[in-house]
Amino acid sequence: MEVHHPHHPTHKKKWSEYIIEFVMLFAAVTLGFFAENIREHLAENEKKTELMKIVALDIERDLKQLEFHQQDYEKKFATCDSVFPILKMDPNEINQKLYYRLLFNHLAYWDFNQNDKSRNEADAKGYFRNEENTELAYYISKINFFILDYKTVEAETVRLRSKLKEQLEDLTEHEYYNDILSFKMDEIPDKKGIKPPNPLVVKKVAYTITNFKLAYIGFLGDIDSINLYSNKAVKLINAKYK
């Protein structure tokens, strides 16, 4: 016995249905594309905000470090003029401990180690070069300029310290020179009378101390400028990236 299955007629879609399906598919893909772009944009803005906050924190760390350097250079600068009259005094009337303290004051130093990793990363991403950050870009460029100048002065003081060390061989006694470099300043006698210095070397040391004085002026001027533009940059970052 044969079984006959009824034949169902196939529904033939109209052109309007194809168009509606195409439009719906296109809309879904387009909306997905825009949604992904929005998500990436929000994620990028969040990363940018976090990085800029780190930039502000690193600048504040630099300012704290420079506060110490500023105090140190102010003290060193103040001692420069004290050296000149002592070099002209009768060697028998010079206080030995004070003499060594003043001369070796310029050999002690601490380098400025800036926290610039976050700034370099932000700069590489172009955050300081777009139109919305032109004011901040200006402040950052000023900070970088004066830090570069500060580093140039640091290099000059390295040269001056080497020169002063050579000159001090003819102005000091090795026993006390060794005490200074071994952080045993208290072991130097607090009494009058030093080894008569070589007059020619005295003149050279006077010029070296003057050059140190100019270097300290350079350091202090750079620190003032770095403070000025750093505080402006931090204030702007904190206002814009909350």
RAJODA-V83822 format. One record per backbone hydrogen bond with DSSP energy under -0.5 kcal/mol. CO is the residue of the C=O (numbers start at 1). NH is the residue of the N-H. E is the energy in kcal/mol with one decimal. If there is no record, write none. Layout:
BEGIN
CO_NH_E ; CO_NH_E
END
This chain:
BEGIN
2_4_-0.6 ; 3_5_-0.6 ; 6_8_-0.5 ; 7_9_-0.5 ; 11_13_-0.7 ; 14_17_-0.7 ; 14_18_-1.5 ; 15_19_-2.2 ; 16_20_-2.2 ; 17_21_-2.5 ; 18_22_-2.5 ; 19_23_-2.7 ; 20_24_-2.5 ; 21_25_-2.5 ; 22_26_-2.9 ; 23_27_-2.5 ; 24_28_-2.1 ; 25_29_-2.4 ; 26_30_-2.7 ; 27_31_-2.9 ; 28_32_-2.2 ; 29_33_-2.4 ; 30_34_-2.7 ; 31_35_-2.6 ; 32_36_-2.3 ; 33_37_-2.3 ; 34_38_-2.6 ; 35_39_-2.4 ; 36_40_-2.7 ; 37_41_-2.6 ; 38_42_-2.7 ; 39_43_-2.4 ; 40_44_-2.6 ; 41_45_-2.4 ; 42_46_-2.1 ; 43_47_-2.2 ; 44_48_-2.6 ; 45_49_-2.6 ; 46_50_-2.3 ; 47_51_-2.5 ; 48_52_-2.7 ; 49_53_-1.9 ; 50_54_-1.7 ; 51_55_-2.2 ; 52_56_-2.1 ; 53_57_-2.1 ; 54_58_-2.8 ; 55_59_-2.3 ; 56_60_-2.1 ; 57_61_-2.0 ; 58_62_-2.2 ; 59_63_-2.2 ; 60_64_-2.0 ; 61_65_-2.2 ; 62_66_-2.7 ; 63_67_-1.5 ; 64_68_-1.1 ; 65_69_-1.7 ; 66_70_-2.8 ; 67_71_-1.8 ; 68_72_-2.1 ; 69_73_-2.8 ; 70_74_-2.2 ; 71_75_-1.8 ; 72_76_-2.3 ; 73_77_-2.7 ; 74_78_-1.9 ; 75_79_-1.2 ; 76_80_-0.9 ; 77_80_-0.8 ; 77_81_-0.7 ; 79_82_-0.6 ; 79_83_-0.9 ; 80_83_-1.3 ; 80_84_-0.9 ; 81_85_-0.8 ; 82_86_-0.9 ; 83_87_-2.1 ; 84_88_-0.8 ; 85_88_-0.5 ; 85_89_-0.6 ; 86_89_-1.0 ; 90_93_-2.5 ; 90_94_-0.5 ; 91_94_-0.8 ; 91_194_-1.4 ; 94_193_-2.6 ; 95_99_-2.4 ; 96_100_-2.1 ; 97_101_-2.3 ; 98_102_-2.5 ; 99_103_-1.9 ; 100_104_-2.5 ; 101_105_-1.0 ; 103_106_-0.8 ; 104_107_-1.5 ; 104_108_-0.8 ; 111_113_-0.7 ; 112_114_-0.8 ; 114_116_-1.1 ; 116_120_-2.5 ; 117_121_-2.1 ; 118_122_-2.6 ; 119_123_-2.5 ; 120_124_-2.3 ; 121_125_-1.6 ; 122_127_-2.3 ; 123_126_-1.2 ; 126_129_-1.5 ; 126_130_-0.6 ; 130_133_-1.4 ; 131_134_-1.1 ; 133_137_-2.8 ; 134_138_-1.8 ; 135_139_-1.8 ; 136_140_-2.7 ; 137_141_-2.3 ; 138_142_-1.9 ; 139_143_-2.4 ; 140_144_-2.6 ; 141_145_-2.0 ; 142_146_-2.4 ; 143_147_-2.2 ; 144_148_-2.2 ; 145_149_-2.0 ; 146_150_-2.2 ; 147_151_-2.4 ; 148_152_-1.7 ; 149_153_-2.1 ; 150_154_-2.1 ; 151_155_-1.9 ; 152_156_-1.6 ; 153_157_-2.2 ; 154_158_-1.6 ; 155_159_-1.4 ; 156_160_-2.0 ; 157_161_-2.5 ; 158_162_-1.7 ; 159_163_-1.9 ; 160_164_-2.8 ; 161_165_-2.3 ; 162_166_-1.6 ; 163_167_-2.0 ; 164_168_-2.4 ; 165_169_-0.7 ; 166_169_-0.7 ; 167_170_-1.5 ; 168_171_-1.1 ; 168_172_-1.3 ; 170_198_-1.1 ; 173_176_-0.6 ; 173_177_-2.5 ; 174_178_-2.9 ; 175_179_-1.5 ; 176_180_-2.3 ; 177_181_-2.1 ; 178_182_-1.3 ; 179_184_-3.7 ; 180_183_-1.7 ; 184_187_-1.8 ; 185_188_-1.6 ; 189_191_-1.4 ; 191_96_-3.5 ; 198_202_-2.4 ; 199_203_-1.6 ; 200_204_-1.5 ; 201_205_-2.9 ; 202_206_-2.2 ; 203_207_-1.8 ; 204_208_-2.3 ; 205_209_-2.9 ; 206_210_-1.8 ; 207_211_-2.1 ; 208_212_-2.1 ; 209_213_-2.3 ; 210_214_-2.1 ; 211_215_-2.0 ; 212_216_-2.6 ; 213_217_-1.9 ; 214_218_-2.1 ; 215_219_-2.6 ; 216_220_-2.6 ; 217_221_-2.3 ; 218_222_-2.4 ; 219_223_-2.6 ; 220_224_-2.1 ; 221_225_-1.9 ; 222_226_-2.9 ; 223_227_-2.7 ; 224_228_-2.1 ; 225_229_-2.3 ; 226_230_-2.4 ; 227_231_-2.3 ; 228_232_-1.5 ; 229_233_-2.2 ; 230_234_-2.7 ; 231_235_-2.1 ; 232_236_-2.1 ; 233_237_-2.6 ; 234_238_-2.7 ; 235_239_-1.5 ; 236_240_-2.0 ; 237_241_-3.1 ; 240_242_-0.7
END
